[in-house]
């Protein structure tokens, strides 16, 4: 597609519920990133894929967070047993290469609210 | 600790005025990115700066990078209301080997008539 597509756009989850957030990167983009953006803050890195390989997951806040990109294209960020502190906008970004030389394109994000 | 600091965090300008936003970072990097974010929207890429001394301009915005000083600036010339948004700088601290970015807290710009 022309841009990075994320779904759903909004998600309200009850505390303890599992959620799955989807990212469809720009076709052909090698690198894919997930970021978490709290209200009024800059995005914070969660995890990074190069094709289907998850090369860095150091930013995932707990073992309740899990990401996958099985075929090197679409990625899913899963949050198990959601907590209120998980409420944030989750942004996906993709890049043509692995070094950011072409910049990064961000999706519109999924706003997760845990009640 | 890897840090990216922007200042000011809030900026109220009058139309027609000039101003500069500063982005300092804590460790060596030659890759810096500027983004714009409108309320409720995603991040729009403004500039990609990939070397010391890089300068890029687009309309009323100009960005520069001094890797020795670990400083980037975003200069606004003759501000107009349409520039009102939050501006983020982001630094690749991995040296280009990986690409995960560290973002500043953002500068919320309000341009008033």
Interface residues (C-beta under 8 A of the other chain):
Chain A: X31 X33 X41 X42 X43 X44 X45 X48 X55 X56 X59 X91 X93 X95 X98 X99 X100 X101 X102 X103 X104 X105 X106 X107 X108 X109
Chain B: X4 X31 X33 X35 X41 X42 X43 X44 X45 X48 X50 X88 X90 X92 X96 X97 X98 X99 X100 X101 X102 X103 X104 X105 X106
